[in-house]
Amino acid sequence: MKNIYANAIQVLVYLGEPSSDINALLEYLSHCLVVHSGGSVEVIPKPRAQIPSAAAVQKFLARRWFHRTWILQEVALAKCATVMLSANLQANIHDFLSCLEAGRNCAAMDPRDRVFALLGLVDEQSGISLRADYSKDVSWVFNEVATQILE
């Protein structure tokens, strides 16, 4: 996975659905100067930036993405990371097919990652039960996802 994240042109960080608290926090961050120095990040608010409540920050950090182990590599190795909040990204079966189509020209060291990288966007009701399993060969993964989409 190290090579995948290190060689990615961009990493998309999907944080789920927007909410007023999260929007307030992101609005605050958009009015801040973010300084990267020696592996650390410092956030410097601009004058008159509306500081979000502690509850908004806690709610933001409670999102599922922040509790995943892989985020450490995703963010640390990314050349560019873009944070996304959208009600339209949570994929159902049709949207998952659209995501596969949109990502078909994206670079992947392992072709199975063209499918595996999108599985985190699929909700339980979608009917896609596939899990990332690198012991399965490429043709099995592609056939299995096609079968699950068509069922």
C-alpha angles and dihedrals in degrees: 000000000000091000092047094056095037092052096041114113089213137002117213114213107203110197098177131241122000121247134181092255093049092045089053091052093048090046088054092049091049088060094051133088110236114205121195112202131163094338095312131100126220122193114208114188118222116233113285094014108155106241111221121233121265087244091058091052091047091048090050093050091046091066114118094246092066091057096057119103094216093065090078091065094034094059102028094053099036118114087203128006122194120196114219131192116181139146088210099060098069097102128224121186095281092044090047089056089049090050091051090050093047092049098044093102095043116114117255127171088209116038091216088067088070084073102026094053090060099046092089089065094058119097122216093253093059095085092235105126098164116129128197105270117165092189087074116084123242096256091051092052094048093045092047095051091047090050092049092049091050096046 
